[in-house]
Amino acid sequence: MLKKLLNFSIILYISFAPVYWLPGISISQFRIVKIGVFALILGLYLFMITTKCVRVKKLPNILNLIYWLLIITLLPSISVSMKDISSIDVISELLNYIFNYFALLLGYNYLFIYQDLDEFKFQFPVIVIAILSVLTISNFITGIPDYVVDKQPLWMTGFTNKRTGWSGGIAQLVPMGLILCNKRNLYSLIGIISILIIIVSQYFSGGRGGLIASLFSITLFVFFYANRKVKIVTIIAISICCFYFFDFINIAMRLDTGNFSSDRVGQYLEFLKYFPKRPFTGYGLEGSSTILGGHELHNVWLRLILDYGIFNGLISLMLIIGIVVYLFKRMLIIKRNYYIVGLFCLNSSIILISMVEPKVIFGVFQLWFPWWFFTGILIKLTNKK
């Protein structure tokens, strides 16, 4: 009973991870609901391991060491800021890192608890996000439903408060849809339709990072898992689409605006200007945002270095690079497993857009819980004896 409740809670939490609000439920109210569900997950997990209801294992030693070094190097810098930061902000940032670790640990132990990944019903998160994406598409085409967030229409922000959050968050569901595509009958159809709906929603939102992540996931999945005929057909189809729909691609990528980088290059130059002044401690929580006049530095790794110093930034980068290199090597050995390939697509596509987005992976914990959770599962899957 407890195992079923824990599994249901995890699936429910992941289903609404990219969602900040719902009709009739404000952002603050929905945050409380999600905190309650997460508290239930944490409480059930701790109760089950303390009462020995389930058998679990710790993460690999090197992973534990690097992650806790990450938190240790965060401590001296987190409260050093160029603006007033409350103790609640500091605690919240620390909890972000601690909860990321818990999500990784929970994912790693998921297969110890449930034995089989089929226990995770991928169709539920995919269907939930596809339905919400349909509403954003409808809003773009017809103006219905007429929801507005911070004076921005639903089609732009989705069910978050920024297009980057919506587009990037729902990109995590595309690899789950790809996993469904390799099941039979109805599940495969659900996967294909949901992926198309999510990509259209991302296109309309203007969130380029998430759209790139979704397309990268599909390309990577075809490259690693599909047979030669499917690869050839896919390459031809993509080429034809790029040719016939160039105008749409031009608009989506904002190639015709004269500011394709959206001032990211200017931000990187500011990084080079300010980093040498405080290379070790950084500028503290939200320091990079203060330097850039309230704008976020659109590169996770540069933001971490500027906020928390070079040690924290490099350890963060070392952690993620170490994970992806290990997974890539293992995946080349363990071939033709669509779970492994699909989850690797999720892992690597989000890492890809971390180079052009400000708070991917190390940012809003609730939004990126799926990435940490499924990375934990992937480490366990590829480490199977």
Secondary structure, 3 states (H helix, E strand, C coil): CHHHHHHHHHHHHHHCCCCCCECCECHHHHHHHHHHHHHHHHHHHHHHHHCCCCCCCCCCHHHHHHHHHHHHHHHHHHCCCCCCCCHHHHHHHHHHHHHHHHHHHHHHHHHHHHCCHHHCCCHHHHHHHHHHHHHHHHHHHHCCCCCEECCEEHHHHCCCCCHHHHHHHHCCHHHHHHHHHCCCCHHHHHHHHHHHHHHHHHHHHCCHHHHHHHHHHHHHHHHHHCCHHHHHHHHHHHHHHHHHCHHHHHHHCCCCCCCCCCCHHHHHHHHHHHHHHCCCCCCCCCHHHHHCCCCCCCCHHHHHHHHHCHHHHHHHHHHHHHHHHHHHHHHHHCCCCHHHHHHHHHHHHHHHHCCCCCCCCCCCHHHHHHHHHHHHHHHHHHCCC
